[in-house]
């Protein structure tokens, strides 16, 4: 889904994470070192993190001599990010005021689907310095029997509830297509980073509990669902799960083109 799915318009879902900000910070994974190296190629001096959440991506991008600004709409998530010493301005990106500032790198980790693409893409381009790079990326669980088992529990406990994650990585990627259609980037390229995540059963449950589809459930249903999932995964712990991080890179201008390996 991309703009077609209109996830950005579901503000109750988009702004549901503040209630579990501390858990989000504790249980959500960070991003692979290979991606961070690609983002920091060229040593950008000024970095903007859009929808920064608790600052997981921001902290991986911080470094000596590099200024880093976070924009995050949820005050509770912003408070956690600030507890790590990050500079955070509380605002939705669509209404955020750049005040003439420009950035060499703009990133959006696990959040671009919450941004209105009609506003977001042109605004990103407007704050990028010449040759500036934009990257949005998502961690995604790859196929594994555990996910099938959890999906069966979800269907049984909450049959009428829509469970789902952002649909990224297809050959007709709507987020990349949105960026291309915006007409403000000279190139849009895709890359996937494969890695393995090893977690305890408790950590996996904690991670599920921070997902927006779980947060929208009635409290009783959510508790019953997590209890059933715990029974399914407990015997498999520690859980070694295949993950991928899917990234879209867009450059404002074509000189010194960014050339990661394209997804095939």
C-alpha positions in Angstrom: 0.0 0.0 0.0 1.2 3.6 -0.5 -0.9 6.6 -1.1 -3.5 4.2 -2.4 -3.9 2.7 1.0 -4.1 6.2 2.6 -2.5 5.1 5.8 -1.4 8.7 6.4 -5.1 9.6 6.7 -5.7 7.2 9.6 -4.5 9.6 12.3 -5.8 7.5 15.2 -3.6 4.7 14.1 -0.7 6.9 13.1 -0.6 8.6 16.5 -1.2 5.5 18.6 2.4 4.9 19.5 2.8 7.5 22.2 0.9 5.4 24.7 3.6 2.8 24.5 6.6 5.0 23.8 8.9 3.4 26.4 8.0 -0.1 25.2 8.5 1.0 21.6 12.0 2.1 22.5 12.7 -1.2 24.3 11.4 -3.7 21.9 11.6 -2.3 18.4 14.8 -3.2 16.5 17.4 -0.8 15.2 18.7 -0.8 11.6 21.5 -2.8 10.0 25.0 -1.4 9.9 25.2 -1.7 6.1 22.3 0.6 5.7 23.8 3.1 8.1 27.0 3.1 6.1 25.1 3.8 2.9 23.3 6.7 4.5 26.5 8.2 5.8 28.4 7.8 2.6 29.8 11.3 1.9 29.7 12.2 5.6 26.6 14.5 5.6 27.0 17.4 8.0 23.3 18.2 8.5 20.7 15.4 9.0 17.0 15.5 9.5 15.0 12.5 10.8 11.3 12.7 9.8 8.9 10.9 12.1 11.8 10.1 14.4 9.9 8.3 17.0 12.1 7.5 20.0 15.2 8.3 17.9 16.4 4.8 17.1 17.6 5.7 13.6 18.8 9.1 14.7 21.2 7.7 17.3 22.8 5.4 14.7 23.4 8.4 12.4 24.8 10.7 15.0 28.5 11.5 14.9 31.2 14.1 15.6 30.7 17.3 13.7 27.3 16.2 12.4 24.2 18.2 13.4 21.0 16.1 13.7 17.4 17.3 14.0 14.4 15.1 14.7 10.8 16.0 13.8 8.2 13.8 15.6 4.5 14.5 16.0 3.9 12.6 19.3 5.1 14.4 22.4 5.6 11.1 24.4 7.8 9.6 21.6 9.7 12.9 21.4 10.3 12.9 25.1 12.0 9.5 24.9 14.1 10.7 22.0 15.1 13.8 24.0 16.2 11.5 26.9 19.0 10.4 24.7 20.1 13.9 24.1 18.5 14.3 20.7 17.2 17.7 19.4 13.5 17.2 18.7 10.8 19.5 17.3 7.3 18.2 18.0 5.3 18.5 14.8 3.8 16.6 12.0 6.2 16.8 9.1 3.4 18.2 6.8 3.0 21.3 9.1 6.6 21.5 10.4 8.3 24.9 9.7 11.8 24.4 8.3 12.6 28.1 8.9 15.1 28.2 6.0 17.2 25.3 7.2 18.6 22.8 4.7 19.9 19.3 5.2 22.4 17.0 3.4 20.5 13.9 4.4 16.8 13.4 5.2 15.7 10.1 6.6 12.4 8.6 7.5 12.6 5.3 9.4 9.5 3.1 9.7 7.2 6.1 9.2 7.0 7.3 5.6 3.6 5.6 5.3 2.2 8.0 7.9 3.2 11.0 5.8 0.9 12.5 3.1 2.9 11.8 -0.1 1.3 14.8 -1.8 2.9 17.1 0.8 5.9 15.0 2.0 7.9 14.5 -1.1 7.9 18.1 -2.3 8.7 19.2 1.3 11.6 16.8 1.6 13.0 18.1 -1.7 12.6 21.7 -0.5 14.8 21.2 2.5 17.5 19.1 0.8 20.8 20.8 0.0 22.1 20.4 -3.6 23.1 16.7 -4.0 21.1 16.0 -0.8 19.9 12.5 -0.3 16.5 11.3 1.0 16.0 7.7 2.3 12.9 6.1 3.8 13.2 2.6 5.1 11.3 -0.2 6.9 12.3 -3.3 8.9 10.2 -6.2 7.7 9.8 -9.7 8.9 10.5 -12.2 6.2 8.6 -15.5 5.8 9.0 -17.9 8.7 6.7 -20.6 10.3 6.4 -18.5 13.4 4.6 -15.7 11.5 2.1 -18.2 10.1 1.4 -19.5 13.6 0.9 -16.0 14.9 -1.4 -15.2 12.0 -3.5 -18.2 12.8 -3.9 -17.0 16.4 -4.8 -13.5 15.2 -7.6 -14.9 12.9 -9.0 -17.0 15.8 -8.9 -14.4 18.5 -9.9 -11.3 16.4 -11.4 -12.6 13.2 -12.9 -9.2 12.2 -9.8 -7.1 12.9 -7.5 -6.1 10.1 -3.9 -7.1 10.9 -1.2 -6.1 8.6 2.1 -4.4 8.1 3.3 -1.9 5.4 3.4 -3.7 2.1 6.9 -2.8 0.7 9.3 -4.4 -1.6 7.2 -5.4 -4.6 8.4 -4.7 -8.1 5.6 -2.1 -8.3 6.5 -0.4 -5.0 3.9 2.4 -4.4 6.2 4.4 -2.1 8.9 4.6 -4.7 6.3 5.3 -7.4 5.0 8.2 -5.2 8.5 9.7 -5.1 9.0 9.3 -8.8 5.6 10.9 -9.6 6.3 13.8 -7.4 8.7 15.1 -10.0 11.2 16.5 -7.5 13.8 13.8 -7.5 16.1 12.9 -10.4 16.6 9.3 -9.3 14.8 6.8 -7.0 16.6 3.5 -6.3 15.8 0.6 -4.0 17.8 -1.7 -1.9 17.2 -4.5 0.6 19.4 -5.5 3.5 19.1 -9.0 4.8 19.8 -9.8 8.5 18.7 -12.1 11.3 17.0 -11.0 14.5 17.4 -13.1 17.7 14.9 -12.3 20.5 13.4 -13.8 23.5 9.7 -14.8 23.6 9.1 -11.8 25.9 10.8 -9.4 23.6 8.8 -10.7 20.6 5.5 -10.2 22.5 6.6 -6.8 23.6 7.3 -5.9 20.0 3.9 -7.1 18.8 2.3 -5.1 21.5 3.7 -1.9 20.0 2.3 -2.5 16.6 -0.5 -0.1 15.5 -2.8 -3.0 14.6 -2.5 -4.4 18.1 -2.8 -1.0 19.8 -6.2 -0.5 18.1 -7.7 -3.7 19.6 -9.9 -3.5 22.7 -7.7 -4.1 25.8 -9.3 -7.4 26.7 -8.9 -8.7 23.1 -5.4 -7.6 23.0 -4.5 -9.3 26.3 -6.1 -12.5 25.2 -4.3 -12.4 21.8 -0.9 -11.8 23.4 -1.5 -14.6 25.8 -2.3 -17.0 23.0 0.7 -15.9 21.0 2.9 -16.4 24.0 1.8 -20.0 24.2 2.7 -20.5 20.6 6.2 -18.9 20.7 7.4 -19.9 24.1 8.6 -23.4 23.1 10.6 -21.8 20.2 12.6 -19.3 22.2 15.1 -17.9 21.6 13.6 -16.9 18.3 15.9 -16.6 15.3 14.0 -14.8 12.7 14.9 -13.6 9.2 14.5 -9.9 8.6 15.0 -7.5 5.8 15.3 -3.8 5.8 13.8 -2.3 2.7 15.1 1.2 1.7 14.2 3.7 -1.0 16.8 6.3 -1.8 16.0 9.5 -3.7 18.4 12.2 -4.7 17.4 15.8 -5.4 19.8 16.1 -8.3 21.5 13.6 -10.6 25.2 14.6 -10.2 27.3 12.3 -8.1 24.6 9.6 -8.3 23.9 7.3 -5.4 24.4 3.8 -6.8 23.5 1.0 -4.3 22.7 -2.4 -5.7 19.2 -2.4 -7.0 16.6 -4.9 -5.9 16.1 -7.7 -8.4 
